[in-house]
Amino acid sequence: MYNMILVPIDISESDLTDNAIKHAEYLARISNAKIHLFHSVPDISRFSVSYSYHYDLLSAFAKKAIANSEEELKKVVERINLPKDKVSFSVAFGSPRDKVLSTAREIGADLIIVGSRRPDISTHLLGSNASGIVGYADISVLVVR
């Protein structure tokens, strides 16, 4: 059914992460698919112009943010009940929607499983990231609550 499942996660949202991974594990098991976890670190370079932050400071922040995100993703991978060769992960800077969609193309994903919060007035029907992914993806997207 599926070969590669992309699971974009926010490492600061453990409930959303756990719920999405539970579904991804199940579908990966019955499809013999691989899972790729992905985390997007917001790109703060635009603040460098607005607030005159020094490039070296931003570069150091970027390296630290990626390293911390990778360490957190390694912990998540350890909890997944699949053979280790079936699970991979990556981290990138930028808009979550855009980076999720480009990662899906790069890895050949045929399904995206994304967690979403309960809607409120600011996010309408889905979370803002989930909504953007659903709206622009050219592959199937499973939104999990």
Disulfide bonds with the S-S distance in Angstrom:
none
